[in-house]
Amino acid sequence: MDLGLADRAIVVTGGSSGVGLATVRALLDEGARVATCGRDAERLKNVAATLGAGHGRLLTEVCDVRDADAVDAFVRRTAEEFGAVDGLVNNAGQSRMKALDEATAEDWRDELELKFAGVLNPLHAARPHLAASDAASVVNVNAVLAKQPETRLITTSAARAGILNLSKSLSAELAADGIRVNSVCLGLVDTGQWTRRYAAADSGLSYEGWQAELAADRGIALGRLGRAEEVAYAIVALLSPRASYITGTSIDVCGGVGRSIL
Ligand SMILES: NC(=O)c1ccc[n+]([C@@H]2O[C@H](COP(=O)([O-])OP(=O)(O)OC[C@H]3O[C@@H](n4cnc5c(N)ncnc54)[C@H](OP(=O)(O)O)[C@@H]3O)[C@@H](O)[C@H]2O)c1
């Protein structure tokens, strides 16, 4: 099936690793033009060298999504180079492993800032360009934590719920401009977040053994962590003009760890 993404211009935040990187790769495979950002210049340079060489369809820029001016400049450059912005994937970020008694006021402030600025800054910057597109789609990368909070991740769970709520409002608000807004809610996906936690845990287990224990502990029905490309598949489907009647919804990509039936 042709997803109709060839030559579409898509902004993916946080495309130097994990889900963002898999999404950039999948979009390039579909013939889209992709702009991505992250904070670490070296990692972005590697992505550009690996995926971008030669075809002029990948733009990378150092940009922290919490910095509205930097995000404006990144999106402006994307629109100048590609002549359009048809899609936006708000993916950049990470979770914060803090329980109630560990989370400081700064943790709460930082977590809420990252999650909300990570959606609102790129959206504000891209909105006029999205409104000019005939197939505008925004995908917010969220977590099942939004619907199923975990006390060990109390700040992230609360922020995630807020973002799911915000996504619904945005879908209603932006429909008049023809901009669809949806979410993907991740369970546990094998990316940099988990390799860092494996290293920090120093468990003495192999990475595979540690993952299997984690999957059992968290009750993942499919018995394993997800792969970044399995999430990218759902994101690309929501970006496709073929998903033209899908807005205001969320898709769980979580191997069955989600218990919510809504
Ligand atoms: N993996 C999971 O199990 C899981 C579960 C639920 C939700 N999620 C969410 O899914 C998204 C992707 O996660 P991932 O697992 O793919 O993580 P990852 O492998 O750590 O990649 C995160 C990406 O975001 C970038 N990034 C982080 N903070 C940024 C900022 N302030 N400004 C710009 N770029 C930033 C990182 O680059 P730099 O570090 O160079 O900036 C990197 O490119 C995140 O929002 C995460 O919270 C992941």
The ligand as a Gaussian input file, in Angstrom:
#p B3LYP/6-31G(d) Opt

LIG

0 1
 N       11.515000       3.576000      25.496000
 C       10.447000       3.469000      26.261000
 O       10.244000       2.408000      26.898000
 C        9.444000       4.592000      26.344000
 C        8.245000       4.348000      27.032000
 C        7.287000       5.361000      27.096000
 C        7.533000       6.584000      26.486000
 N        8.726000       6.791000      25.849000
 C        8.934000       8.099000      25.228000
 O        9.250000       7.940000      23.857000
 C       10.102000       9.019000      23.430000
 C       11.343000       8.441000      22.783000
 O       12.029000       7.682000      23.742000
 P       13.210000       6.691000      23.388000
 O       13.017000       5.511000      24.255000
 O       13.348000       6.515000      21.943000
 O       14.425000       7.534000      24.010000
 P       15.946000       7.718000      23.569000
 O       16.455000       6.530000      22.824000
 O       16.638000       8.140000      24.816000
 O       15.876000       8.947000      22.535000
 C       15.421000      10.196000      22.961000
 C       15.688000      11.194000      21.845000
 O       15.192000      12.465000      22.262000
 C       16.257000      13.421000      22.245000
 N       16.005000      14.374000      23.315000
 C       15.868000      14.149000      24.640000
 N       15.606000      15.282000      25.293000
 C       15.583000      16.266000      24.354000
 C       15.350000      17.657000      24.400000
 N       15.119000      18.299000      25.560000
 N       15.385000      18.358000      23.242000
 C       15.623000      17.740000      22.060000
 N       15.847000      16.412000      21.965000
 C       15.839000      15.690000      23.091000
 C       17.522000      12.585000      22.421000
 O       18.673000      13.240000      21.910000
 P       19.642000      14.114000      22.894000
 O       19.787000      13.337000      24.162000
 O       20.900000      14.283000      22.108000
 O       18.920000      15.406000      23.083000
 C       17.153000      11.381000      21.553000
 O       17.332000      11.687000      20.180000
 C       10.401000       9.837000      24.693000
 O        9.537000      10.935000      24.775000
 C       10.133000       8.855000      25.811000
 O        9.838000       9.469000      27.034000
 C        9.683000       5.828000      25.755000

